[in-house]
Amino acid sequence: MARDPYQELGVSRGASADEIRKAFRKLAKQNHPDTNPNNKEAEERFKRVSAAFDILGDVAKRKKFDAGEIDADGRETARGFSGGQGPWGANPGGGPGFEGGGARRGAYQSESFEGVDLGDILGEMFGGGGRGGRPGGAGGGFGGFSQRGADVRARLEIDLEDAIRGGKKRISFSDGRTIDVTIPKGAQEGQTLRLKGQGQPGRSGPGDAFIELTILPHPIYRQEGAVLVMDVPVTVYDAALGGKVEAPTPEGPVTLTVPKGSNTGSRLRLKGRGLTDTQGRRGDLFARLVVTLPDTPDPELEAFAEAWRQKRPYTPRRRN
């Protein structure tokens, strides 16, 4: 059985969802197989923290775990039947899960009692599609015995360019599997992708995998909703006289026309070059001009500036 997920992530039972998410991201980054090649210890640690977050990162699963309804592996914990209740009644002979017998009454999940796997037996009895139990096939078990494998959840960090253009990213699950995830064009922060049949195995088929996307901060672009903003340096003479400057965009570089008399903070709009919003519409990209002096002091420029300051002093307006 897996370790207590709270201990695995190093958080208290009263930890907030944000605290749990931060703890997982920190540990996942430290132990990810891509950053720890050929390190079995880190790989195992990564699997354990991923499995812990699969439970604590899901509100419903966390509630079930706290209530003792699932164990640290995410498996449902079935409860024994009480003697004298239901069509079976009491079982003085000590049958599995019944009051009065040698088996413990209460929670268990696939525990072995004298070599007998109760989870398998009860699964066949009450969810085996008519094999001595209730009819109805997969998922129609008695007392909540599910035949379908459990769903798994994970978070995937993607680059801003992948969110805009789409692409493929590889993700590792806590059970050691790695698969390639197709990122749709126009993906959004917090969007969840469903990978059918990529969850835990089960009698009537595997569960699904749900992958939540997180867009990583970009070294050039700042996000303002679906709008992107970038700083573009311009020379003093282009700012004063107007000119052309090359600027990056997610699709590649473009040439911008700098209007005559531009100042730091002036914005040039590139329509439809930003992120995609929830309505499927693409936002804009704004180039914020930053007037920049030469890296090396220029005596002529200094002389000109001194003469200008003496003859034509002015007070700059405050700009946001």
C-alpha positions in Angstrom: 0.0 0.0 0.0 1.2 3.5 -0.8 2.3 5.9 1.9 -0.2 8.4 3.4 -0.5 11.1 0.7 -0.3 13.9 3.2 3.0 12.6 4.4 4.2 12.0 0.9 3.7 15.6 -0.1 4.8 16.9 3.3 1.6 18.8 4.1 -0.9 18.8 7.0 -4.4 17.3 6.7 -5.8 20.8 7.0 -3.6 22.1 4.0 -5.4 24.2 1.4 -5.7 23.1 -2.2 -3.2 25.8 -3.1 -0.7 24.5 -0.5 -1.1 21.0 -1.8 -0.6 22.1 -5.4 2.5 24.0 -4.6 4.0 21.1 -2.6 3.4 18.7 -5.5 4.8 21.0 -8.1 8.0 21.5 -6.1 8.5 17.8 -5.5 7.6 16.9 -9.0 10.1 19.3 -10.5 12.8 18.0 -8.1 12.3 14.4 -8.9 11.1 14.4 -12.5 12.8 11.7 -14.6 13.7 14.2 -17.3 15.8 16.1 -14.8 17.1 13.0 -13.0 18.1 10.6 -15.8 19.1 7.1 -14.6 18.2 8.0 -11.0 15.9 5.2 -9.8 15.4 6.8 -6.4 14.2 10.1 -7.9 12.0 8.2 -10.3 10.3 6.2 -7.5 9.9 9.4 -5.5 8.3 11.1 -8.5 5.8 8.2 -8.8 4.9 8.4 -5.2 4.3 12.1 -5.1 2.3 11.9 -8.4 0.1 9.2 -6.8 -0.3 11.2 -3.7 -1.4 14.3 -5.7 -3.8 12.2 -7.7 -5.8 11.8 -4.5 -5.2 15.1 -2.7 -5.4 17.2 -5.9 -8.9 16.0 -6.6 -11.5 17.4 -4.3 -13.8 14.4 -4.4 -11.0 11.9 -4.0 -9.6 13.8 -1.1 -12.9 13.8 0.7 -13.2 10.1 0.1 -9.7 9.5 1.5 -10.3 11.6 4.6 -13.6 9.7 5.2 -11.8 6.4 4.8 -13.8 5.5 1.6 -10.6 5.0 -0.4 -7.1 4.0 0.6 -3.7 5.6 -0.2 -3.7 3.8 -3.6 -7.0 5.4 -4.5 -8.8 2.1 -4.3 -12.3 2.0 -2.9 -12.6 0.6 0.6 -15.7 -1.7 0.8 -17.4 -2.3 4.1 -18.5 -5.6 5.5 -22.2 -6.6 5.7 -23.8 -6.4 9.2 -25.3 -9.7 10.5 -29.1 -9.9 10.4 -29.4 -7.2 7.7 -30.4 -7.9 4.1 -31.2 -11.3 2.5 -28.0 -12.9 3.8 -28.7 -12.4 7.5 -26.2 -13.3 10.2 -23.4 -15.7 9.4 -22.2 -17.5 12.5 -20.0 -19.7 10.4 -17.5 -16.8 10.0 -17.8 -16.0 6.3 -15.8 -13.1 4.9 -17.0 -9.7 5.8 -20.0 -10.9 7.9 -20.5 -10.1 11.6 -19.6 -13.0 13.9 -16.9 -14.6 11.7 -13.2 -14.6 11.8 -12.9 -11.9 9.2 -12.7 -8.3 10.4 -15.9 -6.3 10.0 -15.4 -2.9 8.5 -13.2 -1.4 5.8 -11.1 -3.5 3.5 -9.9 -3.5 0.0 -8.6 -6.7 -1.6 -7.2 -7.9 1.7 -6.3 -11.5 2.0 -8.0 -13.6 4.7 -6.4 -17.0 4.9 -5.4 -16.8 1.3 -8.8 -15.6 0.0 -8.9 -12.2 -1.8 -12.2 -10.7 -0.7 -12.0 -8.0 -3.3 -11.9 -10.5 -6.1 -14.7 -12.7 -4.6 -17.1 -9.8 -4.0 -16.3 -8.3 -7.3 -17.2 -11.6 -9.1 -20.3 -12.0 -6.9 -21.8 -8.6 -7.3 -20.3 -7.1 -10.4 -19.5 -10.0 -12.7 -22.2 -9.4 -15.2 -24.6 -12.2 -14.0 -22.0 -14.6 -12.5 -24.0 -15.4 -9.3 -24.7 -11.7 -8.6 -26.9 -8.9 -9.8 -27.3 -8.7 -13.6 -26.2 -5.6 -15.5 -22.6 -6.3 -16.6 -19.7 -3.9 -16.0 -20.2 -1.3 -13.4 -23.5 -2.8 -12.2 -22.0 -4.3 -9.1 -23.6 -4.6 -5.7 -22.7 -2.2 -2.8 -20.6 0.1 -5.0 -18.1 -2.4 -6.4 -16.9 -0.8 -9.6 -15.5 -2.9 -12.4 -14.1 0.0 -14.4 -10.6 1.2 -13.6 -10.0 4.4 -11.6 -9.5 7.7 -13.4 -6.1 9.4 -13.0 -5.3 13.1 -13.0 -2.2 15.0 -13.7 -1.0 18.5 -14.6 1.1 19.3 -17.7 3.1 22.5 -18.1 3.3 23.7 -21.7 5.0 26.6 -23.5 3.0 29.6 -24.6 3.8 28.8 -28.2 2.4 25.3 -27.8 -0.8 26.7 -26.4 -1.2 28.9 -29.5 0.0 26.6 -32.2 -0.7 23.2 -30.6 1.8 20.4 -30.4 2.8 17.3 -28.5 4.2 16.9 -25.0 5.3 13.8 -23.1 3.9 13.1 -19.6 4.8 10.5 -17.0 2.2 8.9 -14.8 2.8 7.6 -11.3 2.7 4.0 -12.5 5.7 4.6 -14.7 3.9 4.9 -18.0 4.8 7.8 -20.4 2.6 8.9 -23.2 2.5 11.7 -25.7 -0.3 14.2 -25.2 -1.6 16.2 -28.2 -2.0 19.8 -27.2 -4.9 21.4 -29.2 -4.4 24.6 -31.1 -5.7 27.5 -28.9 -5.3 25.6 -25.6 -6.1 27.7 -22.5 -4.7 27.9 -19.0 -6.6 25.4 -16.8 -8.0 23.5 -19.7 -8.5 19.8 -19.0 -7.8 17.1 -21.6 -9.5 13.7 -21.4 -7.4 10.8 -22.5 -9.9 7.9 -22.8 -8.7 4.5 -21.6 -5.4 5.9 -20.1 -6.4 5.5 -16.5 -6.0 2.5 -14.1 -6.9 -0.9 -15.4 -10.2 -2.6 -14.3 -12.3 -5.7 -15.0 -14.5 -4.0 -17.6 -11.8 -1.7 -19.0 -9.4 1.0 -17.9 -10.5 4.4 -16.6 -9.6 7.7 -18.2 -6.8 10.2 -17.6 -7.5 13.9 -17.1 -4.7 16.3 -17.9 -4.9 19.9 -16.7 -2.8 22.3 -18.7 -0.7 25.1 -17.2 0.9 27.7 -19.5 4.4 28.5 -18.3 5.6 32.2 -18.0 7.3 33.4 -21.1 10.6 35.3 -21.2 9.2 37.8 -23.8 5.4 38.0 -23.6 3.3 39.0 -20.6 -0.3 37.6 -20.4 -3.3 39.8 -19.8 -6.1 37.5 -20.3 -6.1 36.6 -24.0 -3.9 39.6 -24.7 -0.1 39.4 -24.9 2.2 42.4 -24.2 5.9 42.6 -25.0 8.6 45.3 -24.7 10.3 46.3 -27.9 13.5 48.5 -27.6 13.8 51.4 -30.1 16.7 53.8 -30.7 16.5 57.4 -29.8 16.6 58.5 -33.4 13.9 56.0 -34.5 11.7 57.3 -31.6 12.3 60.9 -32.6 12.2 60.6 -36.4 10.2 57.4 -37.0 11.6 54.2 -38.4 11.3 50.4 -38.7 12.1 47.8 -36.0 11.9 44.0 -36.0 9.8 42.4 -33.3 9.1 38.8 -32.3 5.7 37.2 -32.4 4.6 33.6 -31.6 4.5 32.9 -35.4 7.8 34.5 -36.1 9.4 38.0 -36.4 7.6 40.9 -38.1 8.6 44.4 -39.0 6.9 47.3 -37.1 6.6 50.9 -38.1 7.6 53.2 -35.3 5.7 56.5 -35.6 7.6 59.8 -35.4 7.8 61.2 -31.9 7.2 57.8 -30.2 7.9 57.6 -26.4 8.5 54.8 -24.0 5.2 53.2 -23.2 3.6 53.8 -26.6 1.9 50.6 -27.8 1.6 49.2 -31.3 -1.2 46.7 -31.9 -0.7 43.4 -33.7 -4.2 42.1 -34.2 -4.9 38.5 -33.6 -1.4 37.5 -32.5 -2.3 36.8 -28.8 -3.9 33.9 -27.0 -7.3 32.2 -27.6 -10.1 33.2 -25.2 -12.9 31.0 -23.9 -15.1 31.9 -26.8 -12.5 30.7 -29.3 -11.5 34.2 -30.4 -7.8 35.1 -30.6 -6.6 38.2 -28.7 -4.1 40.8 -29.8 -0.4 41.3 -29.2 0.8 44.7 -28.1 4.4 45.9 -28.6 5.3 48.4 -25.9 8.0 50.7 -27.1 11.0 51.3 -24.8 13.3 54.1 -26.0 16.8 52.9 -25.3 20.2 54.8 -25.2 23.3 53.3 -26.7 25.2 50.8 -24.4 28.4 52.9 -24.8 28.3 56.6 -24.0 28.4 58.8 -27.1 30.1 62.2 -26.7 28.2 63.7 -29.6 24.8 62.6 -28.2 25.8 64.0 -24.8 26.8 67.3 -26.3 23.6 67.5 -28.2 21.5 66.6 -25.1 23.4 69.3 -23.0 22.7 72.0 -25.6 19.0 70.9 -25.9 18.6 71.0 -22.1 20.0 74.6 -22.0 17.9 75.9 -24.9 14.7 73.9 -24.8 14.0 72.5 -21.3 10.7 70.5 -20.9 9.0 68.5 -18.2 8.0 64.9 -19.3 4.5 63.8 -18.7 4.0 60.8 -16.4 3.2 57.7 -18.5 1.9 54.4 -17.3 
